[in-house]
Amino acid sequence: MLRWRAFWLAYAPKEDRKKKEHLVPEWHAKGNAALGVMEKHLQARDWFAGRHYSVADIALFGYTHCADEGGFELNAYPAIGRWMTRVREQPAHIPLSESW
């Protein structure tokens, strides 16, 4: 829900966005529920699967790091913020803003 909502709010053509506007509150609620589950998990752990950085973190980071583009208030989730910092600090991490 995180990235889907961001796409419709930030990138979809205006006429297409109008057709989906009624779904935004539901998407927002589901996205915040997902962030809540992630936050709770990360309050007791550094990573999502096991004791080390893994493909689970890579997969979840892809949507989570840009959730603010979809209107999600990531500051409300401090454990997620700390996790995103750890992911960004991984060797060979390449932000989407860089060409590679």
C-alpha angles and dihedrals in degrees: 000000000000098000096032091059091045091053094051094045099041109026114017118103112266094245092052091046091056090057091057100038093104089061096055097089091052092047090049093050093049092046092051089048090054091047089050091055091048092048093051092048093049094048088075101029141043096217139028101239118032129322098310141058109276145166087278089065092045092052095047094043091059092068101026101054091062099037089112088069086065093051099265116144102228092179086074089066108060096170089054089050092053090047092051089053090052091050092050089051093057116116113266094013107158117196116222088242090068125079115234 
